[in-house]
């Protein structure tokens, strides 16, 4: 099974991750996201619903992505639970990145703009 996959839903590109996003896997996530960002989509969502560990390298990918898309695309992260949303909240990243607990909520928000 591929760890990072991409699909579209209602004009929004979603990059989904599975398993651990750590210093070994974060570069692959960055590559997957960079490929999407180059196409300048209206919206980009990183879905961490199936991630069971989010390390600092994974969080850095999210910060870099926010900086890279700033102004050209809407960007959101889907994370819910202690393995993903908690580290994002504790580190204060939710001040910079839009965080949603469900993919449906994130897609609805990005479509509203």
N, C-alpha and C positions, 0 to 999 in steps of 0.2 A: 504494500500500500504506500502510495506517495504521501510524504509528510506535508507538503504544501501544494494546494490545488487552487485553481482559479476558475471562477464562473461569473456569469452576469445575471442580475435579477433587476428587472425594471430599470435598465440603463445604468445601474450601479455595478462596479466591478468588485467582487468579493474574493479576497485571498484567505483561504481557510488553512489553519494549522492543526496538526494532530501530534500528540505526544509532548515531548519536552522541547522548549525553545531555550537553548542555553548557548554557551560559547561555541559549541561544536555545530549546532544547527542554525544559529542566528544568521550566519552568512548566506545560507541557502534561502532563508526567509527574505533577507535583503534583496537577493537576486530576483526572487519571484515578484516582490513589490516593485523593484526598479523597472522590471519589464512592463508592468502595468502603468507606472507613473510616466514613462516615456510616451505612452499613447495619449496622455492628458485626458483621462476620463473625467466626466462631470463629478463623479463620486467614487470613493475608494473606501472599502471596509476591510479591516483585518479581523477575521473571526477566530477568536481564541477559545471558543466553546469547548472544543475537544482537546485542549492543552492541559496537561496535568502538572507541568512545571514551567514557570516563566522566570528565567534568570535575568540578571542585569544586562547581559548582551542582547536578550530579546527586547527588553524595555528600551535599550538604546536604539534599536532598529525603529521602534515606534516614534521616538523623539526625532530621529533623523528624517523619517518619512513625513512627519508633521511639518518640519522645517522646509522640506523639499517641495511639498505640494501647496504650501501656504499661498493662498491667493489664486491658484490655478485650478484646484479641485477641492471638493469637500472631503474630509477624512474623518473616519470614526473607527473605534475599536469595540468589538463585542467581547465581553469577558464577564463571567459571573462565577463567584465562588472563591474560596480561600487560595487556590493555586494561581489565579490570574487577576481577578479584580482587586483582591486585597493588596498585593504588592504594588499595583498601580496607584491605589489610593494612599497607601502608607508613604510612598516616595513622593507624592505630590504630582505625579504625572497627569492626573485627571484635571489639573489646572490648565494643562496645555493640549490635551488630547480629549476629544469627545468620547465618553465611555457609555456604552449601553449594555443592558443585561441580556437582551435578546437580539437576534438578527432582524426579526420583523420590526422592532422598534428603531433600529439603526437605519434600515432601508426606508422606513416611513419618514424619518427625520431628514435624510439626505434628499429624498424626493420632494419634500415640502419647499425647498429653496428654489 
